[in-house]
Amino acid sequence: MGVGLDHLQGLYADTSDPWGFAESAYEQSKFAATRTALSKSGYRSAFELGCGNGELAAHLSDICARYTGMDAIATALRAARERVPDARFVQGFYPGPLPEGDFDLLILSEVLYFLDPAGLTQLAQDISTRWGDAEILCVTWLGPTGNPLQGKEALRIFTAALPDHAFTCVTKTEDYRIDRGLTEVSQ
Ligand SMILES: C[S@@+](CC[C@H](N)C(=O)[O-])C[C@H]1O[C@@H](n2cnc3c(N)ncnc32)[C@H](O)[C@@H]1O
């Protein structure tokens, strides 16, 4: 079982920023590193699963002609819409329907280890089917997640289910890593 909706709702019960994204120097520097890890200077359309309150979207949306974020939690999405008014934010709990879009960039930042192995494989399959040549950026916390899956294992399961993408670790610190997946077309 992945992390359930009730647990996510609990995290956001008293705040729209449970991880302190807006104030944390660590998080802000990680967002900057995430932008630096991208292979291109601009994208047609980006999709971020588990976008939270839109802090990462705020760091990336100016280089994406369109930006779509999805999160399970309405409180997070309200904050995201305020933070990045030009982006599109939709509510949904994955596994479930993903938004429509012609995405050439998929952002999976600190979200894979909220899913379970079946969800990770499903996500890889959905991506292969719909956005098979999109660039994929995975940001992964390397400390204890407190979730059933740890970051490295979630990343391993997800990337192994996407054989057409070659994943490279482009940034690694003691705390997190950023992996970028490209296909021959997206390179
Ligand atoms: C740690 S935050 C990461 C936020 C943002 N991606 C970032 O890196 O700053 C994880 C977010 O994913 C959302 N999330 C977790 N599991 C989810 C699921 N199964 N479906 C949709 N959203 C989910 C949570 O509500 C939370 O806002």
The ligand as a Gaussian input file, in Angstrom:
#p B3LYP/6-31G(d) Opt

LIG

0 1
 C        6.863000      15.987000      -0.414000
 S        5.617000      16.788000      -1.329000
 C        6.505000      17.271000      -2.813000
 C        5.980000      18.543000      -3.430000
 C        6.735000      19.021000      -4.683000
 N        6.674000      18.034000      -5.740000
 C        8.163000      19.358000      -4.344000
 O        9.070000      18.605000      -4.674000
 O        8.362000      20.387000      -3.697000
 C        4.641000      15.434000      -1.945000
 C        3.317000      15.884000      -2.510000
 O        2.763000      14.798000      -3.246000
 C        1.386000      14.692000      -2.964000
 N        1.024000      13.274000      -3.148000
 C        1.525000      12.231000      -2.473000
 N        0.979000      11.081000      -2.911000
 C        0.129000      11.419000      -3.896000
 C       -0.731000      10.667000      -4.740000
 N       -0.821000       9.335000      -4.626000
 N       -1.480000      11.325000      -5.655000
 C       -1.389000      12.679000      -5.761000
 N       -0.602000      13.445000      -4.975000
 C        0.150000      12.823000      -4.056000
 C        1.252000      15.164000      -1.523000
 O       -0.060000      15.624000      -1.244000
 C        2.299000      16.263000      -1.454000
 O        1.748000      17.521000      -1.746000

